Amino acid sequence: MPKFYTKAFEGKTLYFDFRTGGVGEPEGVHARPIFASKEIELERKCLREGRQEQLWIELLVYSLEGWEGFYDVAGGSIPFSGENVRQLCESDHSFMRTVLHVIRSANHATLEDAEKN
């Protein structure tokens, strides 16, 4: 059964679990849904600044609120920050574009508990 974002979810934090079957160490992202109005706003901003090719990065910076289970190749934990989002978009753009694709689909989302927000 498909799931969809409605205005009731605007401003809510959702969790996108990257683990297979939800088993193992936590691995996923905390993000807010991206509605068309926000995407248009960010697109216009990028166009004004001559950075239209970076719209997808701005969408991730806007949407992501945290992550779990992100490690560098040496096994060091990568703390969440807007700067680290931008760095990962540069160094591993394929994975980060996949993260954006997952966030855009409500089918992968779980609404977080009120105490986590």
Helices and strands as residue ranges (DSSP letters): G 7-9, E 14-17, G 20-22, E 28-31, H 36-48, G 52-54, H 55-63, E 64-68, H 82-91, H 93-104, G 106-108, E 109-111, G 114-116
